[in-house]
Amino acid sequence: MEMKSVIKRFNRYFPGTPRVFMAPGRVNLIGEHTDYNEGFVLPMALEYRAEVAVSPRADRRVRVRSQNLDESITFSLNENERKRNHWSDYTAGVARMLELSGFRLPGADLLIESMVPVGAGLSSSAALEVASALALLSTVGGELSLTDLALLAQRAENEFVGMNCGIMDQFISVHGERDHALFLDCRSLEYQQVPLRSDQVSVIICNTRVKHKLGVSEYNTRRKECEEGVDLLKSYYPDITALRDLSPEEFAQSEGMLPEVIGRRCRHVVTEDQRVLESVRALREDDLARFGDLMNRSHESLRDDYEVSCRELDIMVDLARKIPGCLGARMTGGGFGGCTVNLVEAASVDAFQSAIRSAYREETGLTAEIYLSAPARGAHEVIPGLKL
Ligand code: GLA
């Protein structure tokens, strides 16, 4: 990272020598719509990241500048800041949550630069929240464990921004590790780093370049449908508190008592949890073909049972699977547009990219955007001269 130039840019707007903090975006390899059902996920952090340069102020004001958008806003920590439906909500939200957690912030100047594509389902917002939280925390010399930092950022998203997301995005943004995917139990928050062999395979992310508006409302509807499913299933299995508590076999026995749509939603979650567990096993056994197959099945379940895919995602996935060297392809993230994630043999990476680009253009008239990233390290302070 060109640390010097970030500081130079900071000094164009603010005085002092800032500290710089970064947090990555993420791609989820498998385990979709399972986090808020207390289940399992397997995301990895990306080399695409948000960086926040920060210097404290003494007047309880926060001045934030987005380098990407060439826009600044100022707010006071003394006023009960409300969301503005603006990029600054992520920073204002974590500032509020830090204050609510007992950190009295002095005020700060912040310069934000992000290379995480926005609106692509790669968690640009989690990256911004986590990097902002670390930056603001540094102004009080405060400390939080990485997991508490992720929980605080999630709370900002839930309570301030108003997006009822699970813990996956913020958690991987803090706990990511180079060359590893992260296997997370979203109930206990226990996790394991799972090696991903980049000499054998690459993760290729393809952006459909569509984002259907339905996203947020459908997300909340899916959450409600899952809760309704749990309530109904309790008459059969009184001890369950989340879909996570049922194996696919147990679920199959009780599925008949559920209304059709609720049944399909629950079936996705229950089988997806199982696919995550099998994926971790496959990766540990170096069985990449098996892992790819599980990714394919995840997509089918998201498309048919959970119904969060869309035409462009389905086209992109179908095209990818026909390209030699593609071991698996699925939609990733919340759905209704955004990206697919593809597991591609290392030797086929270049050919895959040009093939998917031209096939997708031919089929849809749209130009896909492609991102390549090895699994990257989670949030940390960027120290000048230190390569991390
Ligand atoms: C969004 C949410 C996550 C998760 C995914 C679906 O990215 O922010 O918490 O629920 O959707 O897996």
Boltz pocket constraint, residues with backbone or C-beta under 6 A from the ligand:
constraints:
  - pocket:
      binder: B
      contacts: [[A, 28], [A, 31], [A, 32], [A, 33], [A, 34], [A, 35], [A, 36], [A, 121], [A, 165], [A, 166], [A, 167], [A, 168], [A, 169], [A, 333], [A, 334], [A, 335]]
      max_distance: 6.0
